[in-house]
């Protein structure tokens, strides 16, 4: 499933600073089809990281959360091929532009999604004017007002569907 870049099967624990993630082997949803979709997104996340020259290989992948074919949030540990590259990265893939995020401000899936939306919103503001910049997250879409609106609409929908389930605080039972 992972295109020759198999995550370390002996590692079953995420880093101590990360919360809300589980090993890919623990991913299970209500239906086998939904689980397969999420594992396919994990594969897409790994392919995305492997497309960068600074990623020599992927050591570990943890599942943060996701919705079928729509979005997947993964915490990945890579072997960098260059100095100055973070070992741990969040990768967000799906029916949205893929992105990787450093973990400095993102310790759980909720913070990763919030950071993704924040960074994509910067791109949207520029794209509304037909502009792009190396100062914002790279997006694999043309910087047009139409693509900006489509992405804004998707992000808004994700905010309503997924973000409420990603509360970083454990729910207290009465």
The 8 nearest C-alpha neighbors of each residue, nearest first, counted from 0:
[[1, 2, 42, 39, 3, 5, 38, 4],
 [0, 2, 42, 4, 3, 5, 45, 46],
 [3, 1, 4, 0, 5, 46, 42, 45],
 [2, 4, 1, 5, 0, 6, 56, 57],
 [5, 3, 2, 1, 57, 6, 56, 45],
 [4, 6, 1, 3, 7, 57, 58, 2],
 [7, 5, 59, 58, 57, 8, 60, 4],
 [6, 8, 58, 59, 9, 10, 5, 57],
 [9, 7, 10, 6, 11, 5, 59, 58],
 [10, 8, 7, 11, 6, 12, 59, 58],
 [9, 11, 8, 7, 12, 59, 13, 22],
 [10, 12, 22, 9, 13, 8, 21, 7],
 [13, 11, 10, 14, 22, 21, 15, 61],
 [12, 14, 15, 17, 11, 61, 20, 21],
 [13, 15, 16, 17, 12, 18, 87, 76],
 [14, 16, 17, 13, 18, 12, 106, 20],
 [15, 17, 14, 106, 18, 13, 107, 102],
 [18, 16, 106, 15, 14, 107, 13, 19],
 [17, 19, 107, 20, 106, 16, 15, 108],
 [18, 20, 107, 63, 108, 21, 17, 167],
 [21, 19, 63, 62, 18, 61, 22, 13],
 [20, 22, 62, 61, 25, 23, 63, 19],
 [23, 21, 61, 24, 25, 11, 62, 60],
 [22, 24, 25, 26, 61, 62, 21, 60],
 [23, 25, 22, 26, 21, 27, 11, 61],
 [26, 24, 23, 22, 27, 21, 62, 61],
 [27, 25, 23, 24, 34, 28, 62, 22],
 [28, 26, 34, 25, 29, 31, 30, 33],
 [27, 29, 34, 30, 33, 26, 31, 32],
 [28, 30, 33, 27, 31, 34, 32, 26],
 [29, 31, 32, 33, 28, 34, 27, 35],
 [30, 32, 34, 33, 35, 28, 29, 27],
 [31, 33, 35, 30, 34, 36, 67, 28],
 [34, 32, 36, 30, 35, 67, 31, 28],
 [33, 35, 31, 37, 28, 27, 32, 36],
 [34, 36, 38, 32, 33, 37, 39, 31],
 [37, 35, 39, 33, 67, 34, 38, 68],
 [38, 36, 40, 34, 39, 35, 67, 41],
 [37, 39, 41, 35, 40, 36, 34, 42],
 [40, 38, 42, 36, 37, 41, 35, 43],
 [39, 41, 43, 37, 42, 38, 71, 44],
 [42, 40, 38, 44, 39, 43, 45, 37],
 [41, 43, 39, 45, 40, 44, 1, 46],
 [42, 44, 40, 46, 41, 45, 47, 39],
 [45, 43, 41, 47, 42, 46, 92, 90],
 [44, 46, 48, 42, 47, 43, 49, 41],
 [47, 45, 49, 43, 44, 48, 42, 50],
 [46, 48, 44, 50, 45, 49, 43, 97],
 [49, 47, 45, 50, 46, 51, 44, 54],
 [48, 50, 46, 51, 47, 54, 45, 56],
 [51, 49, 47, 48, 46, 52, 54, 45],
 [52, 50, 49, 53, 54, 48, 47, 55],
 [51, 53, 54, 50, 55, 80, 49, 81],
 [52, 54, 80, 51, 81, 79, 55, 84],
 [55, 53, 79, 52, 56, 51, 80, 49],
 [54, 56, 80, 79, 78, 53, 52, 57],
 [57, 55, 78, 54, 77, 4, 58, 49],
 [56, 58, 77, 59, 6, 76, 78, 4],
 [57, 59, 6, 7, 77, 76, 56, 78],
 [60, 58, 6, 76, 7, 75, 57, 61],
 [59, 61, 75, 74, 6, 76, 73, 23],
 [62, 60, 22, 74, 21, 73, 23, 20],
 [61, 63, 73, 20, 21, 23, 64, 22],
 [64, 62, 20, 72, 73, 108, 19, 61],
 [65, 63, 72, 62, 71, 108, 66, 73],
 [64, 66, 71, 70, 72, 67, 37, 63],
 [65, 67, 70, 69, 68, 71, 37, 64],
 [68, 66, 36, 33, 69, 37, 65, 70],
 [67, 69, 36, 93, 70, 66, 94, 37],
 [68, 70, 94, 93, 66, 67, 71, 65],
 [71, 69, 93, 65, 66, 92, 68, 94],
 [70, 72, 65, 92, 91, 40, 64, 93],
 [73, 71, 91, 63, 64, 90, 65, 62],
 [74, 72, 62, 90, 63, 61, 89, 75],
 [73, 75, 89, 61, 60, 88, 90, 62],
 [76, 74, 60, 88, 87, 59, 89, 73],
 [75, 77, 87, 59, 58, 86, 57, 60],
 [78, 76, 57, 86, 58, 56, 79, 75],
 [77, 79, 56, 55, 57, 54, 86, 80],
 [80, 78, 54, 55, 81, 53, 77, 84],
 [79, 81, 53, 55, 54, 78, 82, 52],
 [82, 80, 79, 53, 84, 83, 54, 52],
 [83, 81, 84, 80, 79, 85, 53, 86],
 [82, 84, 81, 85, 79, 86, 80, 53],
 [85, 83, 82, 79, 81, 86, 53, 80],
 [84, 86, 87, 83, 88, 101, 79, 77],
 [85, 87, 77, 76, 78, 84, 79, 88],
 [88, 86, 76, 85, 75, 77, 102, 101],
 [89, 87, 101, 75, 100, 102, 74, 99],
 [88, 90, 74, 100, 99, 73, 75, 101],
 [91, 89, 99, 73, 98, 72, 44, 88],
 [90, 92, 72, 98, 97, 71, 99, 73],
 [93, 91, 97, 71, 70, 44, 95, 90],
 [94, 92, 70, 69, 95, 71, 68, 40],
 [93, 95, 69, 70, 68, 96, 92, 97],
 [94, 96, 93, 97, 92, 70, 150, 69],
 [95, 97, 138, 139, 98, 92, 94, 93],
 [98, 96, 92, 91, 95, 93, 99, 90],
 [99, 97, 91, 90, 96, 100, 92, 115],
 [98, 100, 90, 89, 88, 91, 101, 97],
 [101, 99, 89, 88, 102, 90, 98, 111],
 [102, 100, 88, 103, 89, 99, 85, 87],
 [101, 103, 105, 104, 88, 106, 100, 87],
 [104, 102, 101, 105, 106, 100, 88, 87],
 [105, 103, 102, 106, 110, 101, 111, 114],
 [106, 104, 102, 110, 111, 107, 103, 101],
 [105, 107, 17, 102, 18, 104, 110, 16],
 [106, 108, 18, 110, 109, 19, 105, 17],
 [107, 109, 111, 63, 110, 112, 19, 72],
 [110, 108, 165, 112, 111, 107, 167, 113],
 [109, 111, 105, 113, 112, 108, 107, 114],
 [110, 112, 108, 105, 114, 109, 113, 115],
 [113, 111, 115, 109, 114, 110, 108, 116],
 [114, 112, 110, 116, 115, 111, 117, 109],
 [113, 115, 117, 111, 112, 116, 110, 118],
 [116, 114, 112, 118, 113, 117, 119, 111],
 [117, 115, 119, 113, 114, 118, 120, 112],
 [116, 118, 114, 120, 115, 119, 113, 121],
 [117, 119, 115, 121, 120, 116, 114, 136],
 [118, 120, 122, 116, 121, 117, 115, 123],
 [121, 119, 123, 117, 122, 118, 116, 124],
 [122, 120, 124, 118, 119, 123, 135, 117],
 [121, 123, 119, 125, 120, 124, 126, 135],
 [124, 122, 147, 120, 126, 121, 125, 127],
 [125, 123, 121, 127, 122, 126, 120, 128],
 [124, 126, 130, 122, 127, 123, 128, 131],
 [125, 127, 142, 129, 123, 130, 143, 128],
 [128, 126, 144, 124, 125, 129, 147, 123],
 [127, 129, 126, 130, 125, 144, 143, 124],
 [130, 128, 126, 143, 142, 127, 144, 125],
 [131, 129, 125, 126, 128, 142, 132, 127],
 [130, 132, 125, 142, 126, 129, 122, 133],
 [131, 133, 134, 135, 130, 125, 122, 137],
 [132, 134, 135, 131, 137, 136, 122, 138],
 [133, 135, 132, 136, 131, 137, 122, 121],
 [136, 134, 133, 132, 122, 137, 121, 118],
 [135, 137, 118, 138, 119, 122, 134, 133],
 [138, 136, 135, 139, 133, 98, 122, 132],
 [139, 137, 140, 96, 136, 97, 122, 98],
 [138, 140, 96, 137, 141, 97, 142, 95],
 [141, 139, 138, 142, 146, 96, 143, 147],
 [140, 142, 143, 146, 139, 126, 138, 129],
 [143, 141, 126, 129, 130, 131, 140, 146],
 [142, 144, 129, 126, 146, 145, 141, 127],
 [143, 145, 127, 147, 146, 126, 148, 129],
 [146, 144, 148, 143, 147, 149, 127, 142],
 [147, 145, 149, 143, 148, 144, 150, 142],
 [146, 148, 123, 144, 150, 145, 149, 126],
 [147, 149, 151, 145, 146, 150, 152, 144],
 [150, 148, 146, 152, 151, 147, 145, 153],
 [151, 149, 153, 147, 152, 148, 154, 146],
 [150, 152, 148, 154, 149, 153, 147, 155],
 [151, 153, 155, 149, 150, 154, 148, 156],
 [154, 152, 150, 156, 155, 151, 157, 149],
 [153, 155, 157, 151, 156, 152, 150, 158],
 [156, 154, 158, 152, 153, 157, 151, 159],
 [155, 157, 153, 159, 158, 154, 160, 152],
 [158, 156, 154, 160, 159, 161, 155, 153],
 [157, 159, 162, 155, 156, 160, 161, 154],
 [158, 160, 156, 157, 161, 162, 155, 163],
 [161, 159, 157, 158, 156, 162, 163, 164],
 [160, 162, 157, 164, 163, 158, 159, 165],
 [161, 163, 158, 165, 164, 160, 159, 109],
 [164, 162, 165, 161, 166, 160, 159, 158],
 [165, 163, 162, 161, 166, 160, 109, 167],
 [166, 164, 109, 162, 163, 167, 108, 161],
 [165, 167, 168, 164, 163, 109, 169, 162],
 [168, 166, 165, 109, 169, 107, 19, 108],
 [167, 169, 166, 170, 165, 171, 19, 18],
 [170, 168, 171, 167, 166, 172, 19, 165],
 [171, 169, 168, 172, 166, 167, 173, 164],
 [172, 170, 169, 173, 168, 166, 167, 164],
 [171, 173, 170, 169, 168, 166, 167, 164],
 [172, 171, 170, 169, 168, 166, 167, 164]]
